[in-house]
Amino acid sequence: MGVRGEVFSTKLSTGDRTYFFNVKENVYGDMFLNIVESKGTEGGEGRFIRQSIVVYQEDLGEFIKEFQKSLDFIKQSVSE
């Protein structure tokens, strides 16, 4: 197990945001996905706003299903 229970981590950096996709394991061995958005604050000064959601392993299937519905809606709206 890695730092803070991380077993896998990847990131996506865009113009002003960075997204982290962290697979972690808790002390009981349960895995979960932690998605974090990090964005610099106005005025800079090296400060960041971090927002996070956690999706547990048993909920991932339904989470992905509903997430895909949202992506499909966006794709459909853009193409109209």
KEKOL-211422 format. One record per atom (N, C-alpha, C, O, CB): residue in one letter; y, x, z; residue number from 1. Coordinates in pm, 1 decimal, always signed. Each point is the difference from the previous one (the first is absolute). Glycine has a CB too. Example, Ala and Ser with C-alpha at 12.3 -4.5 7.8 and 13.67 -1.06 7.14 Angstrom:
REM KEKOL-211422
+-------+----------+----------+----------+-------+
| lokol |        y |        x |        z | kolba |
+-------+----------+----------+----------+-------+
|     a |   -569.0 |  +1319.0 |   +780.0 |     1 |
|     a |   +119.0 |    -89.0 |     +0.0 |     1 |
|     a |   +120.0 |    +90.0 |     +0.0 |     1 |
|     a |     -1.9 |   +103.6 |    +66.5 |     1 |
|     a |   -115.4 |   -292.8 |    +58.1 |     1 |
|     s |   +222.3 |   +154.2 |   -196.6 |     2 |
|     s |   +119.0 |    +82.0 |     +6.0 |     2 |
|     s |   +109.0 |    -77.0 |    +73.0 |     2 |
|     s |   +110.8 |    +50.9 |    +16.9 |     2 |
|     s |   -173.6 |    +67.5 |   -231.4 |     2 |
+-------+----------+----------+----------+-------+
//
This chain:
REM KEKOL-211422
+-------+----------+----------+----------+-------+
| lokol |        y |        x |        z | kolba |
+-------+----------+----------+----------+-------+
|     m |   -116.4 |    +85.6 |     +0.0 |     1 |
|     m |   +116.4 |    -85.6 |     +0.0 |     1 |
|     m |   +122.9 |    +90.4 |     +0.0 |     1 |
|     m |     +2.9 |   +102.5 |    +68.0 |     1 |
|     m |   -126.1 |   -290.4 |    +54.6 |     1 |
|     g |   +225.3 |   +148.4 |   -200.1 |     2 |
|     g |   +120.3 |    +80.2 |    -12.6 |     2 |
|     g |   +102.3 |    -30.1 |   +107.9 |     2 |
|     g |    -30.8 |    -58.5 |   +103.9 |     2 |
|     g |    -10.2 |    +67.1 |   -346.2 |     2 |
|     v |   +161.8 |    +32.5 |   +214.9 |     3 |
|     v |   +111.3 |    -21.7 |    +91.2 |     3 |
|     v |    +24.0 |   -149.9 |    +15.1 |     3 |
|     v |     +4.7 |    -72.9 |    -99.1 |     3 |
|     v |    +99.2 |   +294.6 |    +33.6 |     3 |
|     r |    -88.7 |   -267.4 |   +189.3 |     4 |
|     r |    +25.9 |   -141.4 |    +30.6 |     4 |
|     r |   -104.6 |    -92.7 |    -61.7 |     4 |
|     r |    +31.6 |   -113.4 |    -35.8 |     4 |
|     r |   +211.7 |   +166.5 |    +48.0 |     4 |
|     g |   -366.3 |     -6.4 |    -24.9 |     5 |
|     g |   -106.5 |    -83.3 |    -51.9 |     5 |
|     g |     -2.6 |    -13.9 |   -150.5 |     5 |
|     g |    -77.3 |    -80.6 |    -51.8 |     5 |
|     g |    +89.7 |    -38.0 |   +261.7 |     5 |
|     e |    +69.7 |   +194.4 |   -283.2 |     6 |
|     e |     +2.8 |    -12.0 |   -145.0 |     6 |
|     e |   -126.1 |    +59.6 |    -60.9 |     6 |
|     e |    -39.5 |   +111.7 |    +33.6 |     6 |
|     e |   +290.0 |   -102.9 |    -30.0 |     6 |
|     v |   -313.7 |    -84.7 |    -94.1 |     7 |
|     v |   -116.4 |    +49.4 |    -71.8 |     7 |
|     v |    +31.3 |    +19.4 |   -147.8 |     7 |
|     v |    -71.8 |    +70.8 |    -70.5 |     7 |
|     v |    -77.0 |   -186.1 |   +235.3 |     7 |
|     f |   +256.6 |    +52.0 |   -211.5 |     8 |
|     f |    +44.8 |    +14.7 |   -138.9 |     8 |
|     f |   +146.6 |    -38.7 |     -5.4 |     8 |
|     f |    +43.2 |    -92.4 |    +68.8 |     8 |
|     f |   -275.3 |    +43.2 |   -162.0 |     8 |
|     s |   +308.9 |   +120.3 |    +10.8 |     9 |
|     s |   +141.4 |    -32.0 |    -13.5 |     9 |
|     s |    +47.9 |    +37.7 |   -139.2 |     9 |
|     s |    -37.4 |   +104.1 |    -53.9 |     9 |
|     s |    +72.8 |    -69.4 |   +300.7 |     9 |
|     t |    +47.7 |   -120.4 |   -304.2 |    10 |
|     t |    +62.5 |    +28.2 |   -128.2 |    10 |
|     t |   +140.4 |    -58.7 |     +4.4 |    10 |
|     t |    +29.0 |    -87.0 |    +82.0 |    10 |
|     t |   -252.9 |    +86.8 |   -206.1 |    10 |
|     k |   +311.0 |    +48.1 |    +35.6 |    11 |
|     k |   +136.3 |    -52.2 |     +1.5 |    11 |
|     k |    +53.6 |    -17.0 |   -140.4 |    11 |
|     k |    -46.4 |    +63.3 |    -94.8 |    11 |
|     k |    +84.0 |    +45.2 |   +314.8 |    11 |
|     l |    +61.3 |   -195.6 |   -230.8 |    12 |
|     l |    +70.8 |    -26.9 |   -123.7 |    12 |
|     l |   +147.6 |    +15.7 |    +29.5 |    12 |
|     l |    +55.1 |    -71.5 |    +83.8 |    12 |
|     l |   -235.7 |    -86.6 |   -170.0 |    12 |
|     s |   +245.1 |   +251.6 |    +17.7 |    13 |
|     s |   +144.0 |    +19.2 |    +17.8 |    13 |
|     s |    +71.6 |    -57.3 |   -121.0 |    13 |
|     s |    -33.9 |    +30.8 |   -114.2 |    13 |
|     s |     -2.2 |   +177.4 |   +254.5 |    13 |
|     t |   +136.0 |   -292.2 |   -113.6 |    14 |
|     t |    +83.5 |    -56.3 |   -105.3 |    14 |
|     t |   +140.6 |    +54.6 |    +21.2 |    14 |
|     t |    +19.0 |    +93.6 |    +77.7 |    14 |
|     t |   -161.6 |   -306.3 |    -97.6 |    14 |
|     g |   +241.2 |   +155.3 |    -48.2 |    15 |
|     g |   +135.4 |    +50.3 |    +11.1 |    15 |
|     g |    +50.8 |    +12.8 |   +141.9 |    15 |
|     g |    +44.9 |   +107.4 |    +40.1 |    15 |
|     g |     -5.4 |   -207.3 |   -257.3 |    15 |
|     d |    -45.7 |     -6.4 |   +293.2 |    16 |
|     d |    +56.4 |     +3.7 |   +135.5 |    16 |
|     d |    -96.7 |    -43.3 |   +109.0 |    16 |
|     d |    +38.3 |    -14.4 |   +116.1 |    16 |
|     d |   +179.3 |    -29.1 |   -219.1 |    16 |
|     r |   -343.1 |    +22.9 |    +65.0 |    17 |
|     r |    -99.6 |    -42.2 |    +97.7 |    17 |
|     r |   -126.0 |    +85.0 |    -14.6 |    17 |
|     r |    -29.4 |    +53.8 |   -106.8 |    17 |
|     r |   +122.1 |   -288.9 |   +104.5 |    17 |
|     t |   -165.0 |   +245.2 |   +111.6 |    18 |
|     t |   -132.9 |    +60.8 |     -2.4 |    18 |
|     t |    -95.6 |    -97.0 |    +66.9 |    18 |
|     t |    +27.6 |    -53.1 |   +107.5 |    18 |
|     t |    +66.7 |   +290.1 |   -102.9 |    18 |
|     y |   -207.2 |   -258.9 |    -70.1 |    19 |
|     y |   -103.6 |    -87.1 |    +54.4 |    19 |
|     y |   -120.2 |    +86.3 |    +37.4 |    19 |
|     y |    -43.6 |    +84.6 |    -78.1 |    19 |
|     y |   +123.5 |   -282.5 |    -61.7 |    19 |
|     f |   -132.2 |   +175.8 |   +258.8 |    20 |
|     f |   -118.3 |    +70.2 |    +47.2 |    20 |
|     f |   -113.1 |   -100.7 |    +14.3 |    20 |
|     f |    +18.6 |   -108.2 |    +55.8 |    20 |
|     f |   +122.0 |   +282.1 |    +64.8 |    20 |
|     f |   -257.3 |   -137.8 |   -171.1 |    21 |
|     f |   -118.9 |    -82.9 |    +11.6 |    21 |
|     f |    -99.1 |    +79.8 |    +83.5 |    21 |
|     f |    -62.6 |    +93.5 |    -49.8 |    21 |
|     f |   +102.0 |   -212.3 |   -175.3 |    21 |
|     n |    -53.5 |    +82.1 |   +351.5 |    22 |
|     n |    -80.3 |    +75.7 |    +95.0 |    22 |
|     n |   -121.1 |    -81.0 |    +44.2 |    22 |
|     n |    +13.7 |   -110.6 |    +52.3 |    22 |
|     n |   +191.5 |   +232.1 |    +24.8 |    22 |
|     v |   -323.3 |    -65.7 |    -98.6 |    23 |
|     v |   -120.9 |    -60.4 |    +54.9 |    23 |
|     v |    -23.6 |    +70.4 |   +132.7 |    23 |
|     v |     -9.0 |   +122.6 |     +6.9 |    23 |
|     v |    -92.4 |   -179.3 |   -238.1 |    23 |
|     k |    +91.7 |    -23.8 |   +336.4 |    24 |
|     k |    -16.2 |    +55.4 |   +134.2 |    24 |
|     k |   -122.7 |    -59.3 |    +67.3 |    24 |
|     k |    -54.9 |   -101.5 |    -42.8 |    24 |
|     k |   +303.0 |   +134.7 |    +60.5 |    24 |
|     e |   -288.6 |    +33.3 |    +88.3 |    25 |
|     e |   -113.0 |    -46.3 |    +79.5 |    25 |
|     e |    +44.4 |     -4.4 |   +145.4 |    25 |
|     e |    +55.4 |    +97.0 |    +51.9 |    25 |
|     e |   -225.1 |     -0.3 |   -216.0 |    25 |
|     n |   +144.9 |   -210.2 |   +229.8 |    26 |
|     n |    +37.7 |     -8.4 |   +141.0 |    26 |
|     n |   -109.1 |    +61.3 |    +88.1 |    26 |
|     n |   -102.5 |    +46.3 |    -50.2 |    26 |
|     n |   +237.3 |   -254.6 |     +2.8 |    26 |
|     v |   -112.4 |   +208.1 |   +175.8 |    27 |
|     v |    -94.0 |    +65.4 |    +93.3 |    27 |
|     v |   -137.3 |    -65.8 |     +0.1 |    27 |
|     v |    -97.0 |    +60.0 |    +46.2 |    27 |
|     v |   +290.9 |     +3.9 |    +95.0 |    27 |
|     y |   -203.6 |   -186.9 |   -192.6 |    28 |
|     y |   -128.2 |    -70.5 |     -3.9 |    28 |
|     y |    -72.9 |    +19.8 |   -132.7 |    28 |
|     y |   -109.2 |    -53.3 |    -19.7 |    28 |
|     y |   +203.6 |   -114.8 |   +177.2 |    28 |
|     g |    -33.2 |   +245.7 |   -249.3 |    29 |
|     g |    -62.0 |    +25.0 |   -129.0 |    29 |
|     g |    +36.1 |   -102.0 |   -106.3 |    29 |
|     g |    -51.1 |     +7.9 |   -111.8 |    29 |
|     g |   -131.8 |    +97.9 |   +233.8 |    29 |
|     d |   +270.0 |   -201.9 |    -90.5 |    30 |
|     d |    +42.4 |   -100.3 |    -97.1 |    30 |
|     d |   +104.7 |    +60.6 |    -92.1 |    30 |
|     d |    +94.5 |    +64.0 |    +46.1 |    30 |
|     d |   -143.6 |   -250.8 |   +116.9 |    30 |
|     m |    +32.0 |   +166.5 |   -293.2 |    31 |
|     m |    +96.7 |    +51.4 |    -95.8 |    31 |
|     m |   +101.5 |   -107.4 |    -34.8 |    31 |
|     m |    -29.2 |   -119.5 |     +1.5 |    31 |
|     m |   -142.6 |   +277.0 |    -93.1 |    31 |
|     f |   +293.2 |   -110.4 |    +59.7 |    32 |
|     f |   +105.5 |    -90.9 |    -42.8 |    32 |
|     f |    +94.4 |    +72.7 |    -93.1 |    32 |
|     f |     +6.3 |   +123.0 |     -1.9 |    32 |
|     f |    -24.3 |   -253.1 |   +215.6 |    32 |
|     l |    +92.1 |    +50.5 |   -291.9 |    33 |
|     l |    +99.0 |    +52.4 |    -92.8 |    33 |
|     l |   +137.2 |    -16.6 |    +62.3 |    33 |
|     l |    +35.4 |   -108.7 |    +45.4 |    33 |
|     l |   -180.4 |    +53.9 |   -245.5 |    33 |
|     n |   +221.7 |   +161.9 |   +202.4 |    34 |
|     n |   +136.3 |     -1.7 |    +50.6 |    34 |
|     n |    +90.8 |    +34.9 |   -118.0 |    34 |
|     n |     -5.5 |   +111.3 |    -52.3 |    34 |
|     n |    -66.1 |    -45.5 |   +291.4 |    34 |
|     i |   +155.6 |   -161.7 |   -280.8 |    35 |
|     i |    +93.9 |    +22.1 |   -110.2 |    35 |
|     i |   +137.8 |    +15.8 |    +61.5 |    35 |
|     i |    +46.2 |    -86.0 |    +74.9 |    35 |
|     i |   -187.1 |    -47.9 |   -241.4 |    35 |
|     v |   +206.2 |   +245.4 |   +134.0 |    36 |
|     v |   +130.2 |    +30.9 |    +58.2 |    36 |
|     v |   +100.7 |    +22.1 |   -111.8 |    36 |
|     v |    -27.6 |    +71.0 |    -96.6 |    36 |
|     v |    -81.1 |    +31.5 |   +300.5 |    36 |
|     e |   +225.4 |   -163.9 |   -189.8 |    37 |
|     e |   +112.3 |    +24.9 |    -89.4 |    37 |
|     e |   +102.5 |    +79.9 |    +78.6 |    37 |
|     e |    +34.1 |    -36.3 |   +112.6 |    37 |
|     e |    -75.2 |   -177.5 |   -247.1 |    37 |
|     s |    +89.9 |   +321.4 |    +76.6 |    38 |
|     s |   +102.2 |    +82.4 |    +62.5 |    38 |
|     s |   +118.4 |     +8.5 |    -95.1 |    38 |
|     s |    -16.0 |    +31.4 |   -118.0 |    38 |
|     s |   -157.2 |   +102.1 |   +248.1 |    38 |
|     k |   +292.2 |   -161.6 |    -77.9 |    39 |
|     k |   +120.4 |     -1.0 |    -82.7 |    39 |
|     k |   +113.3 |    +62.7 |    +79.3 |    39 |
|     k |    +19.3 |    -31.2 |   +117.5 |    39 |
|     k |    -95.7 |   -176.3 |   -242.1 |    39 |
|     g |   +150.9 |   +295.6 |    +60.3 |    40 |
|     g |   +114.8 |    +61.3 |    +65.9 |    40 |
|     g |   +105.9 |   -103.1 |    +32.9 |    40 |
|     g |    +17.5 |    -97.4 |    -73.2 |    40 |
|     g |    -64.2 |   +309.6 |    -46.8 |    40 |
|     t |   +118.0 |   -191.1 |   +230.7 |    41 |
|     t |   +105.6 |    -92.7 |    +39.6 |    41 |
|     t |   +126.7 |    +30.6 |    -77.6 |    41 |
|     t |    +15.6 |   +109.5 |    -54.0 |    41 |
|     t |   -115.9 |   -132.4 |   +283.4 |    41 |
|     e |   +190.2 |    -73.3 |   -234.8 |    42 |
|     e |   +130.0 |    +22.1 |    -63.6 |    42 |
|     e |    +75.1 |   +104.3 |    +80.5 |    42 |
|     e |     -1.5 |     -2.3 |   +123.0 |    42 |
|     e |     +8.5 |   -234.7 |   -213.8 |    42 |
|     g |    +57.9 |   +327.1 |    +21.9 |    43 |
|     g |    +68.1 |   +107.7 |    +69.6 |    43 |
|     g |    -87.9 |   +120.5 |    +22.7 |    43 |
|     g |    +47.2 |   +104.6 |    +44.6 |    43 |
|     g |    +92.2 |   -273.7 |    +63.0 |    43 |
|     g |   -269.3 |   +154.9 |   -138.7 |    44 |
|     g |    -91.3 |   +113.3 |     +8.7 |    44 |
|     g |    -23.9 |    +50.1 |   +139.8 |    44 |
|     g |    -61.3 |    -69.1 |    +81.4 |    44 |
|     g |   +136.1 |   +129.5 |   -302.7 |    44 |
|     e |    -27.8 |    +57.6 |   +250.2 |    45 |
|     e |    -16.4 |    +65.1 |   +129.7 |    45 |
|     e |   -146.0 |    +21.3 |    +36.7 |    45 |
|     e |    -32.1 |    +16.2 |   +117.7 |    45 |
|     e |   +245.6 |   -118.9 |    -47.1 |    45 |
|     g |   -303.0 |   +102.9 |   -169.6 |    46 |
|     g |   -140.2 |    +25.1 |    +27.6 |    46 |
|     g |    -70.9 |   -109.4 |    +77.5 |    46 |
|     g |   -107.1 |    +23.3 |    +56.0 |    46 |
|     g |   +165.5 |   +211.3 |    -60.0 |    46 |
|     r |     -0.6 |   -352.7 |     +7.9 |    47 |
|     r |    -63.3 |   -112.5 |    +70.5 |    47 |
|     r |    -70.4 |    -90.3 |   -100.0 |    47 |
|     r |    +44.8 |    -18.0 |   -113.3 |    47 |
|     r |   +130.5 |    +27.3 |   +294.5 |    47 |
|     f |   -285.6 |    -65.0 |   -136.5 |    48 |
|     f |    -79.6 |    -85.4 |    -86.3 |    48 |
|     f |    -34.4 |   -130.5 |    +70.2 |    48 |
|     f |    -14.3 |     -5.5 |   +122.2 |    48 |
|     f |    -78.3 |   +207.9 |   -235.9 |    48 |
|     i |    +80.0 |   -305.5 |    +34.4 |    49 |
|     i |    -52.2 |   -128.3 |    +47.6 |    49 |
|     i |   -145.1 |     -5.1 |    -43.9 |    49 |
|     i |    -30.3 |    +18.9 |   -117.8 |    49 |
|     i |   +258.5 |   -137.5 |   +105.5 |    49 |
|     r |   -318.0 |    +93.2 |   +106.5 |    50 |
|     r |   -142.5 |     -8.7 |    -30.6 |    50 |
|     r |    -49.6 |   -139.6 |    +36.2 |    50 |
|     r |    +24.8 |    -51.2 |   +109.2 |    50 |
|     r |    -56.0 |   +300.2 |    -68.9 |    50 |
|     q |    -39.1 |   -307.8 |   -134.9 |    51 |
|     q |    -60.1 |   -131.2 |    +22.3 |    51 |
|     q |   -148.4 |    +11.8 |    -31.4 |    51 |
|     q |    -40.1 |    +73.1 |    -90.6 |    51 |
|     q |   +257.2 |   -196.1 |    +34.1 |    51 |
|     s |   -296.6 |    +51.4 |   +131.3 |    52 |
|     s |   -143.7 |    +18.8 |     -9.9 |    52 |
|     s |    -74.5 |   -132.3 |    +11.2 |    52 |
|     s |    +41.3 |    -90.0 |    +73.1 |    52 |
|     s |    -14.5 |   +318.2 |    +23.0 |    52 |
|     i |   -137.4 |   -238.6 |   -169.8 |    53 |
|     i |    -94.2 |   -109.7 |    +20.8 |    53 |
|     i |   -138.3 |    +60.1 |    +17.2 |    53 |
|     i |    -30.0 |   +107.1 |    -52.8 |    53 |
|     i |   +171.4 |   -269.3 |    -83.3 |    53 |
|     v |   -223.5 |    +93.0 |   +209.4 |    54 |
|     v |   -137.2 |    +43.4 |    +24.3 |    54 |
|     v |    -93.0 |   -110.9 |    -47.7 |    54 |
|     v |    +18.6 |   -116.9 |    +33.8 |    54 |
|     v |    +50.5 |   +261.2 |   +165.7 |    54 |
|     v |   -169.7 |   -106.2 |   -278.6 |    55 |
|     v |   -100.7 |    -94.5 |    -46.9 |    55 |
|     v |   -135.9 |    +54.0 |    +43.7 |    55 |
|     v |    -40.7 |   +109.0 |    -40.2 |    55 |
|     v |   +183.7 |   -183.1 |   -160.4 |    55 |
|     y |   -211.6 |     -2.7 |   +282.3 |    56 |
|     y |   -129.3 |    +43.8 |    +51.6 |    56 |
|     y |   -111.1 |    -19.3 |   -103.0 |    56 |
|     y |     +7.5 |    -86.0 |    -87.8 |    56 |
|     y |    +69.7 |    +29.5 |   +318.9 |    56 |
|     q |   -178.9 |   +138.4 |   -217.3 |    57 |
|     q |   -110.3 |     +6.2 |    -95.4 |    57 |
|     q |    -58.0 |   -137.9 |    -30.9 |    57 |
|     q |    -28.8 |    -30.9 |   -115.6 |    57 |
|     q |    -22.3 |   +259.3 |   +199.8 |    57 |
|     e |    +34.1 |   -310.3 |    +17.7 |    58 |
|     e |    -61.3 |   -131.8 |    -22.7 |    58 |
|     e |    +90.3 |    -95.5 |    -77.2 |    58 |
|     e |    -47.0 |   -102.3 |    -49.7 |    58 |
|     e |    -80.1 |   +135.0 |   +259.2 |    58 |
|     d |   +256.6 |     -0.5 |   -220.3 |    59 |
|     d |    +94.7 |    -85.6 |    -71.4 |    59 |
|     d |    +35.2 |    +52.7 |   -138.6 |    59 |
|     d |    +70.7 |    -67.6 |    -74.7 |    59 |
|     d |    +19.9 |     -0.3 |   +294.2 |    59 |
|     l |   -138.0 |   +186.3 |   -255.3 |    60 |
|     l |    +41.4 |    +62.8 |   -125.4 |    60 |
|     l |    -33.6 |    -82.8 |   -124.3 |    60 |
|     l |    +81.7 |     -8.8 |    -91.6 |    60 |
|     l |   -112.3 |   +226.7 |   +204.3 |    60 |
|     g |    -86.6 |   -277.7 |   -117.1 |    61 |
|     g |    -39.3 |    -79.7 |   -116.4 |    61 |
|     g |    +97.0 |   -113.5 |    -26.1 |    61 |
|     g |    +48.0 |    -16.0 |   -112.2 |    61 |
|     g |   -284.6 |    +73.9 |   +157.4 |    61 |
|     e |   +265.5 |   -135.7 |    +55.5 |    62 |
|     e |    +94.1 |   -112.0 |    -14.7 |    62 |
|     e |   +142.4 |    +50.0 |    -24.5 |    62 |
|     e |    +74.7 |    -60.5 |    -77.0 |    62 |
|     e |   -220.3 |    -78.9 |   +226.6 |    62 |
|     f |   +183.1 |   +249.1 |    -84.5 |    63 |
|     f |   +132.2 |    +58.2 |    -20.3 |    63 |
|     f |    +19.0 |    +39.0 |   -146.3 |    63 |
|     f |   +102.4 |    -31.5 |    -60.6 |    63 |
|     f |   -101.7 |   +114.9 |   +298.1 |    63 |
|     i |   -100.0 |    -14.7 |   -293.4 |    64 |
|     i |     +8.9 |    +43.7 |   -139.5 |    64 |
|     i |     +5.4 |   -119.4 |    -94.0 |    64 |
|     i |    +73.4 |     +1.5 |    -98.7 |    64 |
|     i |   -197.7 |   +207.8 |   +156.7 |    64 |
|     k |    +46.9 |   -312.1 |    -27.6 |    65 |
|     k |     -0.7 |   -120.7 |    -82.6 |    65 |
|     k |   +138.9 |    -64.3 |     -4.3 |    65 |
|     k |    +48.9 |    -34.5 |   -107.6 |    65 |
|     k |   -291.1 |     -1.8 |   +165.3 |    65 |
|     e |   +304.7 |    +20.3 |    +56.6 |    66 |
|     e |   +133.2 |    -61.3 |     +5.4 |    66 |
|     e |   +107.0 |    +93.2 |    -57.5 |    66 |
|     e |    +95.2 |    -46.3 |    -62.8 |    66 |
|     e |   -166.9 |    -84.0 |   +265.1 |    66 |
|     f |    +56.6 |   +260.0 |   -181.3 |    67 |
|     f |    +90.9 |    +97.6 |    -57.6 |    67 |
|     f |     -5.9 |     -6.7 |   -152.5 |    67 |
|     f |   +103.3 |     +3.5 |    -67.0 |    67 |
|     f |   -131.7 |   +145.0 |   +269.0 |    67 |
|     q |    -92.1 |   -158.2 |   -256.0 |    68 |
|     q |    -17.2 |     -9.5 |   -145.8 |    68 |
|     q |    +64.0 |   -127.1 |    -54.3 |    68 |
|     q |    +57.7 |     +2.8 |   -108.7 |    68 |
|     q |   -271.0 |   +127.7 |   +126.0 |    68 |
|     k |   +204.9 |   -241.4 |    +54.8 |    69 |
|     k |    +66.5 |   -123.4 |    -43.2 |    69 |
|     k |   +150.5 |    +22.5 |    -11.5 |    69 |
|     k |    +63.6 |    -47.5 |    -94.1 |    69 |
|     k |   -243.8 |    -90.6 |   +204.2 |    69 |
|     s |   +235.8 |   +210.0 |    -15.2 |    70 |
|     s |   +143.9 |    +28.6 |     -2.1 |    70 |
|     s |    +35.7 |    +87.5 |   -119.3 |    70 |
|     s |   +100.0 |    -24.6 |    -67.5 |    70 |
|     s |    -92.2 |     +5.8 |   +317.6 |    70 |
|     l |    -89.1 |   +121.2 |   -276.6 |    71 |
|     l |    +24.5 |    +86.9 |   -115.9 |    71 |
|     l |    -10.1 |    -78.1 |   -130.0 |    71 |
|     l |    +82.1 |    +18.5 |    -89.9 |    71 |
|     l |   -171.0 |   +176.6 |   +218.3 |    71 |
|     d |    -10.6 |   -282.0 |   -139.4 |    72 |
|     d |    -15.8 |    -81.9 |   -120.0 |    72 |
|     d |   +121.3 |    -89.9 |    -20.7 |    72 |
|     d |    +45.3 |    -17.5 |   -113.1 |    72 |
|     d |   -294.2 |    +22.7 |   +143.0 |    72 |
|     f |   +301.8 |    -62.1 |    +77.7 |    73 |
|     f |   +118.5 |    -85.2 |    -10.2 |    73 |
|     f |   +119.6 |    +79.0 |    -50.5 |    73 |
|     f |    +74.5 |    -47.3 |    -85.8 |    73 |
|     f |   -161.7 |    -94.9 |   +271.7 |    73 |
|     i |   +105.7 |   +263.0 |   -132.3 |    74 |
|     i |   +112.6 |    +84.3 |    -44.1 |    74 |
|     i |    -14.6 |    +35.7 |   -146.3 |    74 |
|     i |    +97.2 |     -8.0 |    -75.1 |    74 |
|     i |    -73.4 |   +100.7 |   +306.1 |    74 |
|     k |   -143.3 |    -53.3 |   -273.6 |    75 |
|     k |    -24.7 |    +34.3 |   -140.6 |    75 |
|     k |    +29.4 |   -117.5 |    -90.0 |    75 |
|     k |    +61.2 |    +15.6 |   -105.6 |    75 |
|     k |   -234.9 |   +147.9 |   +175.5 |    75 |
|     q |   +129.9 |   -282.4 |    -28.2 |    76 |
|     q |    +21.5 |   -119.9 |    -80.3 |    76 |
|     q |   +149.0 |    -33.1 |     -8.0 |    76 |
|     q |    +48.4 |    -38.0 |   -106.6 |    76 |
|     q |   -275.7 |    -48.0 |   +173.4 |    76 |
|     s |   +299.5 |    +99.5 |    +41.4 |    77 |
|     s |   +143.1 |    -31.1 |     +3.7 |    77 |
|     s |    +79.9 |    +95.2 |    -86.5 |    77 |
|     s |    +96.0 |    -41.3 |    -65.0 |    77 |
|     s |   -124.3 |    -49.1 |   +294.3 |    77 |
|     v |     -9.8 |   +217.0 |   -231.1 |    78 |
|     v |    +71.3 |   +101.6 |    -78.3 |    78 |
|     v |    -22.0 |    -22.9 |   -149.0 |    78 |
|     v |    +90.9 |    +23.2 |    -79.8 |    78 |
|     v |   -115.1 |   +141.9 |   +268.5 |    78 |
|     s |    -94.1 |   -209.8 |   -227.4 |    79 |
|     s |    -31.6 |    -16.7 |   -142.2 |    79 |
|     s |    +57.4 |   -127.7 |    -59.5 |    79 |
|     s |     -3.9 |    -18.3 |   -121.7 |    79 |
|     s |   -202.6 |   +147.1 |   +161.7 |    79 |
|     e |   +259.1 |   -216.3 |    +42.5 |    80 |
|     e |    +55.2 |   -126.9 |    -52.3 |    80 |
|     e |   +139.0 |    +17.2 |    -52.4 |    80 |
|     e |    +60.5 |    -96.2 |    -47.2 |    80 |
|     e |   -199.2 |    -27.9 |   +206.5 |    80 |
+-------+----------+----------+----------+-------+
//
